[in-house]
Amino acid sequence: MAQGKTGWEVAVIMNCSEATVNYHLKQVFRKLHVTKKVQAVSRAMALGVLE
């Protein structure tokens, strides 16, 4: 997601369903207390989870 990939593109790369990607993305949103992908990436970078 940090590279601008869509849920479908991530699913293809990870060899799983788009629904699985979306499920895990919702869990990330919940844990980071955000509502959008850009916010999640920004918060993860601020926390040092992403470089």
PyMOL Python script that loads the backbone (N, CA, C, O; Angstrom):
from pymol import cmd

cmd.read_pdbstr("""\
ATOM      1  N   MET A   1       0.818  -1.188   0.000  1.00  0.00           N
ATOM      2  CA  MET A   1       0.000   0.000   0.000  1.00  0.00           C
ATOM      3  C   MET A   1       0.871   1.264   0.000  1.00  0.00           C
ATOM      4  O   MET A   1       0.522   2.272  -0.615  1.00  0.00           O
ATOM      5  N   ALA A   2       1.994   1.191   0.693  1.00  0.00           N
ATOM      6  CA  ALA A   2       2.880   2.352   0.755  1.00  0.00           C
ATOM      7  C   ALA A   2       3.431   2.712  -0.626  1.00  0.00           C
ATOM      8  O   ALA A   2       3.839   3.850  -0.858  1.00  0.00           O
ATOM      9  N   GLN A   3       3.441   1.750  -1.531  1.00  0.00           N
ATOM     10  CA  GLN A   3       3.928   1.996  -2.885  1.00  0.00           C
ATOM     11  C   GLN A   3       2.806   2.379  -3.839  1.00  0.00           C
ATOM     12  O   GLN A   3       3.024   2.480  -5.046  1.00  0.00           O
ATOM     13  N   GLY A   4       1.593   2.596  -3.299  1.00  0.00           N
ATOM     14  CA  GLY A   4       0.474   3.023  -4.116  1.00  0.00           C
ATOM     15  C   GLY A   4      -0.288   1.898  -4.783  1.00  0.00           C
ATOM     16  O   GLY A   4      -1.079   2.144  -5.693  1.00  0.00           O
ATOM     17  N   LYS A   5      -0.069   0.688  -4.357  1.00  0.00           N
ATOM     18  CA  LYS A   5      -0.762  -0.459  -4.951  1.00  0.00           C
ATOM     19  C   LYS A   5      -2.199  -0.533  -4.444  1.00  0.00           C
ATOM     20  O   LYS A   5      -2.498  -0.141  -3.316  1.00  0.00           O
ATOM     21  N   THR A   6      -3.068  -1.035  -5.289  1.00  0.00           N
ATOM     22  CA  THR A   6      -4.465  -1.236  -4.899  1.00  0.00           C
ATOM     23  C   THR A   6      -4.589  -2.551  -4.134  1.00  0.00           C
ATOM     24  O   THR A   6      -3.662  -3.361  -4.105  1.00  0.00           O
ATOM     25  N   GLY A   7      -5.739  -2.745  -3.522  1.00  0.00           N
ATOM     26  CA  GLY A   7      -5.995  -3.999  -2.823  1.00  0.00           C
ATOM     27  C   GLY A   7      -5.889  -5.187  -3.754  1.00  0.00           C
ATOM     28  O   GLY A   7      -5.364  -6.232  -3.369  1.00  0.00           O
ATOM     29  N   TRP A   8      -6.378  -5.042  -4.972  1.00  0.00           N
ATOM     30  CA  TRP A   8      -6.310  -6.124  -5.954  1.00  0.00           C
ATOM     31  C   TRP A   8      -4.860  -6.437  -6.313  1.00  0.00           C
ATOM     32  O   TRP A   8      -4.482  -7.606  -6.391  1.00  0.00           O
ATOM     33  N   GLU A   9      -4.044  -5.404  -6.532  1.00  0.00           N
ATOM     34  CA  GLU A   9      -2.641  -5.615  -6.880  1.00  0.00           C
ATOM     35  C   GLU A   9      -1.892  -6.319  -5.746  1.00  0.00           C
ATOM     36  O   GLU A   9      -1.083  -7.214  -5.991  1.00  0.00           O
ATOM     37  N   VAL A  10      -2.164  -5.912  -4.518  1.00  0.00           N
ATOM     38  CA  VAL A  10      -1.533  -6.566  -3.367  1.00  0.00           C
ATOM     39  C   VAL A  10      -1.962  -8.024  -3.297  1.00  0.00           C
ATOM     40  O   VAL A  10      -1.145  -8.901  -3.016  1.00  0.00           O
ATOM     41  N   ALA A  11      -3.235  -8.287  -3.550  1.00  0.00           N
ATOM     42  CA  ALA A  11      -3.745  -9.668  -3.529  1.00  0.00           C
ATOM     43  C   ALA A  11      -3.024 -10.534  -4.552  1.00  0.00           C
ATOM     44  O   ALA A  11      -2.673 -11.677  -4.258  1.00  0.00           O
ATOM     45  N   VAL A  12      -2.801 -10.007  -5.738  1.00  0.00           N
ATOM     46  CA  VAL A  12      -2.094 -10.763  -6.776  1.00  0.00           C
ATOM     47  C   VAL A  12      -0.658 -11.032  -6.331  1.00  0.00           C
ATOM     48  O   VAL A  12      -0.164 -12.151  -6.471  1.00  0.00           O
ATOM     49  N   ILE A  13       0.010 -10.015  -5.798  1.00  0.00           N
ATOM     50  CA  ILE A  13       1.395 -10.161  -5.344  1.00  0.00           C
ATOM     51  C   ILE A  13       1.489 -11.179  -4.212  1.00  0.00           C
ATOM     52  O   ILE A  13       2.406 -11.999  -4.184  1.00  0.00           O
ATOM     53  N   MET A  14       0.538 -11.125  -3.280  1.00  0.00           N
ATOM     54  CA  MET A  14       0.558 -11.995  -2.099  1.00  0.00           C
ATOM     55  C   MET A  14      -0.110 -13.343  -2.352  1.00  0.00           C
ATOM     56  O   MET A  14      -0.111 -14.214  -1.482  1.00  0.00           O
ATOM     57  N   ASN A  15      -0.674 -13.511  -3.540  1.00  0.00           N
ATOM     58  CA  ASN A  15      -1.356 -14.744  -3.917  1.00  0.00           C
ATOM     59  C   ASN A  15      -2.488 -15.091  -2.940  1.00  0.00           C
ATOM     60  O   ASN A  15      -2.576 -16.209  -2.431  1.00  0.00           O
ATOM     61  N   CYS A  16      -3.343 -14.102  -2.699  1.00  0.00           N
ATOM     62  CA  CYS A  16      -4.511 -14.304  -1.838  1.00  0.00           C
ATOM     63  C   CYS A  16      -5.670 -13.525  -2.448  1.00  0.00           C
ATOM     64  O   CYS A  16      -5.516 -12.904  -3.500  1.00  0.00           O
ATOM     65  N   SER A  17      -6.814 -13.556  -1.802  1.00  0.00           N
ATOM     66  CA  SER A  17      -7.966 -12.850  -2.354  1.00  0.00           C
ATOM     67  C   SER A  17      -7.941 -11.373  -1.946  1.00  0.00           C
ATOM     68  O   SER A  17      -7.326 -10.994  -0.949  1.00  0.00           O
ATOM     69  N   GLU A  18      -8.613 -10.573  -2.729  1.00  0.00           N
ATOM     70  CA  GLU A  18      -8.726  -9.149  -2.410  1.00  0.00           C
ATOM     71  C   GLU A  18      -9.476  -8.969  -1.088  1.00  0.00           C
ATOM     72  O   GLU A  18      -9.186  -8.045  -0.329  1.00  0.00           O
ATOM     73  N   ALA A  19     -10.430  -9.846  -0.818  1.00  0.00           N
ATOM     74  CA  ALA A  19     -11.170  -9.784   0.447  1.00  0.00           C
ATOM     75  C   ALA A  19     -10.234  -9.973   1.637  1.00  0.00           C
ATOM     76  O   ALA A  19     -10.400  -9.321   2.668  1.00  0.00           O
ATOM     77  N   THR A  20      -9.263 -10.853   1.500  1.00  0.00           N
ATOM     78  CA  THR A  20      -8.280 -11.070   2.568  1.00  0.00           C
ATOM     79  C   THR A  20      -7.451  -9.818   2.797  1.00  0.00           C
ATOM     80  O   THR A  20      -7.219  -9.423   3.939  1.00  0.00           O
ATOM     81  N   VAL A  21      -7.003  -9.195   1.717  1.00  0.00           N
ATOM     82  CA  VAL A  21      -6.234  -7.954   1.818  1.00  0.00           C
ATOM     83  C   VAL A  21      -7.073  -6.890   2.507  1.00  0.00           C
ATOM     84  O   VAL A  21      -6.592  -6.204   3.409  1.00  0.00           O
ATOM     85  N   ASN A  22      -8.322  -6.751   2.089  1.00  0.00           N
ATOM     86  CA  ASN A  22      -9.192  -5.731   2.673  1.00  0.00           C
ATOM     87  C   ASN A  22      -9.459  -5.995   4.148  1.00  0.00           C
ATOM     88  O   ASN A  22      -9.522  -5.059   4.946  1.00  0.00           O
ATOM     89  N   TYR A  23      -9.616  -7.270   4.517  1.00  0.00           N
ATOM     90  CA  TYR A  23      -9.823  -7.623   5.927  1.00  0.00           C
ATOM     91  C   TYR A  23      -8.638  -7.157   6.764  1.00  0.00           C
ATOM     92  O   TYR A  23      -8.812  -6.499   7.790  1.00  0.00           O
ATOM     93  N   HIS A  24      -7.441  -7.500   6.323  1.00  0.00           N
ATOM     94  CA  HIS A  24      -6.250  -7.139   7.086  1.00  0.00           C
ATOM     95  C   HIS A  24      -6.028  -5.627   7.092  1.00  0.00           C
ATOM     96  O   HIS A  24      -5.558  -5.066   8.082  1.00  0.00           O
ATOM     97  N   LEU A  25      -6.362  -4.986   6.000  1.00  0.00           N
ATOM     98  CA  LEU A  25      -6.238  -3.532   5.951  1.00  0.00           C
ATOM     99  C   LEU A  25      -7.173  -2.878   6.973  1.00  0.00           C
ATOM    100  O   LEU A  25      -6.790  -1.911   7.631  1.00  0.00           O
ATOM    101  N   LYS A  26      -8.386  -3.396   7.107  1.00  0.00           N
ATOM    102  CA  LYS A  26      -9.315  -2.871   8.116  1.00  0.00           C
ATOM    103  C   LYS A  26      -8.760  -3.056   9.516  1.00  0.00           C
ATOM    104  O   LYS A  26      -8.955  -2.199  10.378  1.00  0.00           O
ATOM    105  N   GLN A  27      -8.065  -4.173   9.756  1.00  0.00           N
ATOM    106  CA  GLN A  27      -7.455  -4.409  11.067  1.00  0.00           C
ATOM    107  C   GLN A  27      -6.337  -3.398  11.327  1.00  0.00           C
ATOM    108  O   GLN A  27      -6.180  -2.910  12.446  1.00  0.00           O
ATOM    109  N   VAL A  28      -5.573  -3.094  10.297  1.00  0.00           N
ATOM    110  CA  VAL A  28      -4.516  -2.078  10.415  1.00  0.00           C
ATOM    111  C   VAL A  28      -5.144  -0.726  10.733  1.00  0.00           C
ATOM    112  O   VAL A  28      -4.671  -0.013  11.618  1.00  0.00           O
ATOM    113  N   PHE A  29      -6.208  -0.373  10.012  1.00  0.00           N
ATOM    114  CA  PHE A  29      -6.898   0.896  10.274  1.00  0.00           C
ATOM    115  C   PHE A  29      -7.340   0.975  11.724  1.00  0.00           C
ATOM    116  O   PHE A  29      -7.168   2.002  12.380  1.00  0.00           O
ATOM    117  N   ARG A  30      -7.907  -0.114  12.220  1.00  0.00           N
ATOM    118  CA  ARG A  30      -8.416  -0.134  13.589  1.00  0.00           C
ATOM    119  C   ARG A  30      -7.273   0.048  14.588  1.00  0.00           C
ATOM    120  O   ARG A  30      -7.389   0.827  15.534  1.00  0.00           O
ATOM    121  N   LYS A  31      -6.188  -0.660  14.378  1.00  0.00           N
ATOM    122  CA  LYS A  31      -5.071  -0.603  15.315  1.00  0.00           C
ATOM    123  C   LYS A  31      -4.349   0.737  15.282  1.00  0.00           C
ATOM    124  O   LYS A  31      -3.831   1.192  16.302  1.00  0.00           O
ATOM    125  N   LEU A  32      -4.314   1.367  14.116  1.00  0.00           N
ATOM    126  CA  LEU A  32      -3.638   2.665  13.991  1.00  0.00           C
ATOM    127  C   LEU A  32      -4.591   3.842  14.205  1.00  0.00           C
ATOM    128  O   LEU A  32      -4.167   4.997  14.184  1.00  0.00           O
ATOM    129  N   HIS A  33      -5.869   3.550  14.409  1.00  0.00           N
ATOM    130  CA  HIS A  33      -6.895   4.579  14.628  1.00  0.00           C
ATOM    131  C   HIS A  33      -6.970   5.561  13.464  1.00  0.00           C
ATOM    132  O   HIS A  33      -6.935   6.777  13.656  1.00  0.00           O
ATOM    133  N   VAL A  34      -7.075   5.006  12.236  1.00  0.00           N
ATOM    134  CA  VAL A  34      -7.186   5.809  11.021  1.00  0.00           C
ATOM    135  C   VAL A  34      -8.344   5.286  10.178  1.00  0.00           C
ATOM    136  O   VAL A  34      -8.919   4.240  10.479  1.00  0.00           O
ATOM    137  N   THR A  35      -8.680   6.020   9.123  1.00  0.00           N
ATOM    138  CA  THR A  35      -9.785   5.606   8.254  1.00  0.00           C
ATOM    139  C   THR A  35      -9.396   5.502   6.782  1.00  0.00           C
ATOM    140  O   THR A  35     -10.186   5.030   5.963  1.00  0.00           O
ATOM    141  N   LYS A  36      -8.194   5.937   6.445  1.00  0.00           N
ATOM    142  CA  LYS A  36      -7.775   5.925   5.044  1.00  0.00           C
ATOM    143  C   LYS A  36      -6.380   5.313   4.898  1.00  0.00           C
ATOM    144  O   LYS A  36      -5.581   5.316   5.835  1.00  0.00           O
ATOM    145  N   LYS A  37      -6.105   4.783   3.688  1.00  0.00           N
ATOM    146  CA  LYS A  37      -4.813   4.153   3.417  1.00  0.00           C
ATOM    147  C   LYS A  37      -3.655   5.125   3.619  1.00  0.00           C
ATOM    148  O   LYS A  37      -2.632   4.771   4.204  1.00  0.00           O
ATOM    149  N   VAL A  38      -3.823   6.348   3.131  1.00  0.00           N
ATOM    150  CA  VAL A  38      -2.755   7.348   3.247  1.00  0.00           C
ATOM    151  C   VAL A  38      -2.456   7.621   4.717  1.00  0.00           C
ATOM    152  O   VAL A  38      -1.296   7.757   5.104  1.00  0.00           O
ATOM    153  N   GLN A  39      -3.495   7.702   5.528  1.00  0.00           N
ATOM    154  CA  GLN A  39      -3.300   7.924   6.960  1.00  0.00           C
ATOM    155  C   GLN A  39      -2.568   6.743   7.586  1.00  0.00           C
ATOM    156  O   GLN A  39      -1.681   6.929   8.419  1.00  0.00           O
ATOM    157  N   ALA A  40      -2.937   5.529   7.188  1.00  0.00           N
ATOM    158  CA  ALA A  40      -2.314   4.333   7.739  1.00  0.00           C
ATOM    159  C   ALA A  40      -0.827   4.299   7.403  1.00  0.00           C
ATOM    160  O   ALA A  40      -0.002   4.012   8.271  1.00  0.00           O
ATOM    161  N   VAL A  41      -0.485   4.586   6.164  1.00  0.00           N
ATOM    162  CA  VAL A  41       0.912   4.592   5.750  1.00  0.00           C
ATOM    163  C   VAL A  41       1.677   5.671   6.512  1.00  0.00           C
ATOM    164  O   VAL A  41       2.782   5.430   6.998  1.00  0.00           O
ATOM    165  N   SER A  42       1.092   6.846   6.612  1.00  0.00           N
ATOM    166  CA  SER A  42       1.740   7.955   7.322  1.00  0.00           C
ATOM    167  C   SER A  42       1.971   7.621   8.786  1.00  0.00           C
ATOM    168  O   SER A  42       3.058   7.857   9.313  1.00  0.00           O
ATOM    169  N   ARG A  43       0.958   7.076   9.444  1.00  0.00           N
ATOM    170  CA  ARG A  43       1.069   6.723  10.862  1.00  0.00           C
ATOM    171  C   ARG A  43       2.100   5.602  11.055  1.00  0.00           C
ATOM    172  O   ARG A  43       2.898   5.642  11.992  1.00  0.00           O
ATOM    173  N   ALA A  44       2.077   4.611  10.173  1.00  0.00           N
ATOM    174  CA  ALA A  44       3.040   3.512  10.275  1.00  0.00           C
ATOM    175  C   ALA A  44       4.474   4.017  10.097  1.00  0.00           C
ATOM    176  O   ALA A  44       5.387   3.553  10.781  1.00  0.00           O
ATOM    177  N   MET A  45       4.668   4.954   9.189  1.00  0.00           N
ATOM    178  CA  MET A  45       5.993   5.532   8.996  1.00  0.00           C
ATOM    179  C   MET A  45       6.420   6.328  10.221  1.00  0.00           C
ATOM    180  O   MET A  45       7.575   6.259  10.640  1.00  0.00           O
ATOM    181  N   ALA A  46       5.490   7.081  10.793  1.00  0.00           N
ATOM    182  CA  ALA A  46       5.797   7.872  11.985  1.00  0.00           C
ATOM    183  C   ALA A  46       6.169   6.975  13.162  1.00  0.00           C
ATOM    184  O   ALA A  46       7.005   7.344  13.987  1.00  0.00           O
ATOM    185  N   LEU A  47       5.553   5.807  13.241  1.00  0.00           N
ATOM    186  CA  LEU A  47       5.833   4.869  14.320  1.00  0.00           C
ATOM    187  C   LEU A  47       7.071   4.011  14.059  1.00  0.00           C
ATOM    188  O   LEU A  47       7.497   3.248  14.926  1.00  0.00           O
ATOM    189  N   GLY A  48       7.643   4.140  12.863  1.00  0.00           N
ATOM    190  CA  GLY A  48       8.822   3.365  12.516  1.00  0.00           C
ATOM    191  C   GLY A  48       8.536   1.969  12.019  1.00  0.00           C
ATOM    192  O   GLY A  48       9.451   1.155  11.895  1.00  0.00           O
ATOM    193  N   VAL A  49       7.274   1.677  11.732  1.00  0.00           N
ATOM    194  CA  VAL A  49       6.896   0.359  11.222  1.00  0.00           C
ATOM    195  C   VAL A  49       7.294   0.231   9.754  1.00  0.00           C
ATOM    196  O   VAL A  49       7.670  -0.848   9.297  1.00  0.00           O
ATOM    197  N   LEU A  50       7.209   1.336   9.023  1.00  0.00           N
ATOM    198  CA  LEU A  50       7.607   1.388   7.607  1.00  0.00           C
ATOM    199  C   LEU A  50       8.755   2.366   7.452  1.00  0.00           C
ATOM    200  O   LEU A  50       8.884   3.322   8.217  1.00  0.00           O
ATOM    201  N   GLU A  51       9.576   2.118   6.464  1.00  0.00           N
ATOM    202  CA  GLU A  51      10.666   3.038   6.167  1.00  0.00           C
ATOM    203  C   GLU A  51      10.359   3.826   4.933  1.00  0.00           C
ATOM    204  O   GLU A  51      11.164   4.661   4.518  1.00  0.00           O
TER     205      GLU A  51
END
""", "prot")
cmd.dss("prot")
cmd.show_as("cartoon", "prot")
cmd.util.cbc("prot")
cmd.orient("prot")
